[in-house]
Amino acid sequence: MIVLKSLQIFNQSVSKKGFTKRSFARHCGLSESTYIQISNGKQSPRPDTAKKICNGLGLDFDDIFDIRDKPDFK
């Protein structure tokens, strides 16, 4: 599962680029609701979505995301 390394640093990076949440979602070609869920840590992005976010920020995947094992639910 793909997770943000730091919600705070991620959201600051978006703001430093001059975007609002809505404008960044549009810039990346994402729905606003999907972007907000990811930026709040409530949803993991799919690989293609993570790539769009990285491209939108001009950063490498490893700069903002980690890949972690999914927890086992029994």
WOGIRA-V37700 format. One record per pair of residues at least 6 apart in sequence whose ideal C-beta (glycine too) atoms are under 7 Angstrom apart, sorted by the first residue. I is the first residue (numbers start at 1). J is the second residue. Records with the same first field share a line. If there is no record, write none. Layout:
I: J  J
This chain:
1: 44  68  70
2: 44  45  47  50  65  67
3: 44  65  66  68
4: 10  41  64  65
5: 64  65  66
7: 39  41
10: 39  64
11: 39
13: 57
14: 24
17: 57
19: 27
21: 32  35  36  39
22: 32
24: 35  56
25: 31  32  35
27: 56
28: 52  53  56
29: 52
30: 49  52
34: 49
37: 43
38: 45
45: 53
50: 61  65
54: 60  61  64
